[in-house]
Amino acid sequence: SPIFSPERELLGAITLSGKSGGIHKHTLGMVVSTAKAMEKQIKEDQLAREKARLGSYLDALLDSVSEGIVAIGENGQVTHVNRMAEKMLGLSTRELTGKDLAAVTGMEERLWQRVLSENDLSDWELNLNISGRPMFFLLSVRPVAVHGRLVGKILILTERRRVHELIHRFGGNQARFSFGDIQGRDPKLKRQIELARIAARTSSRVLLVGESGTGKELFAQAIHNESPRKSGPFVAVSCAAVPRDLIEAELFGYREGAFTGARRGGQMGKFELADGGTLFLDEIGSMPLEMQAKLLRVLQEGEVVRLGDERPRRVDVRVIAAANTDLMEEVRHRNFREDLYFRLNVVEIFIPPLRERREDLPLLVEHILARTASHLQRPSINISQQAMELLMGYGWPGNVRELENCLERASILCEGQLIGVEHLPRQLTMERARGFQTEQQERLLHEWEEQIIAQTLEKCGGNVSQCARKLGVSRSTLHRRMREMGLRRQRAPLL
């Protein structure tokens, strides 16, 4: 009887021979049955090998992903885990297989019931406690069905820190600037840069003080990029830009159902997003007093509690705050908490305004124009002597940010490679005109004052005391003004 493979390829045959008279009537049937049994065994062996091969591929596939994969049956018992799940949970396949997942991992009963009852969950926060070790993941659940019948579920675990890294990489939560990007030779600025470099090597909190547009976030990013936390996230929040009733949820996050319109599954706050990195709180002086108390507690405890939740969450965050006003003055006016001020002000860095470092203007102009030329795809952009004189004479209330906007506007308007006076904003030429008018007014006032003093002194016969009384000033003030004007005391003629 022939023996065929499952693919109907001839593998061999069974032959039974003997004397013709000694052959039993069932001998042929026995031979055929044996051949069929061998074919069946060959097929089963082949299926077993194929199953083992597919199993190896599946294991390799599951072990190649960066998420933890846990398969459970209908009853919630673990049937399979990949290596990443073993590593994340700190448990081996032997310790997990056949066990109730919730019992082994300490999963909250409320969430476990949702895992068992719902077929599709995405990015739910999962807080586990295995042998006293707290763990934090994002959990997604997908159903497993055979012929339309649910037979189990796949649980996908993602490390929260890795989610943060992806968010920061693609969401812009990264520091781009270093100390090399801070342009200036002014001694006051260089002292503050050196102080910032020293602070960067520690985890101490830093308070940046400076007018709007001086580059406080530039300093904050540079400190982060030179710190041991440079591989972590850099998250910036403008306290003045967040509505008063939303700032708590923005900083600390919220639980599902915490308020009307709250996102399903809740949301992490900026402190959690900055875990392992730096949180930059700009315009900290705008923070409401009630929020200042909550921020102080977070700085003291190193834990945040989401809005609507009760469970504290550990965070490892370095805080850099910035203010464009005198916070000590705000403390005196009871607009800012004194205890929070001293918590934030471990290292204070004062960034001088542009008007106090005018010698840095040519360097800044050169740097900004080179960057603008690259952005506008021009070979170079230069500035005329007259235009540079206007820049040097302007007060720059908006500091470096105003200078950047001014030069970008002028670069666009000049349409060539040379910026002239006509390309500069009107406020620069108006201030120059106002300055000229002020000089004229001061000169005329000086001449008028000199004339009045001389006439009064002449009427008083050179008597300074009498002249001072008539003018309503002290004798010493009049003497000083006379010296400044070059007036001499004229004595009355002797008769």
Order of alpha helices (4+ residues) and beta strands (2+ residues): beta-beta-alpha-beta-beta-alpha-alpha-alpha-alpha-beta-beta-beta-alpha-alpha-beta-alpha-beta-alpha-alpha-beta-alpha-beta-beta-beta-alpha-alpha-beta-alpha-beta-alpha-alpha-beta-alpha-alpha-alpha
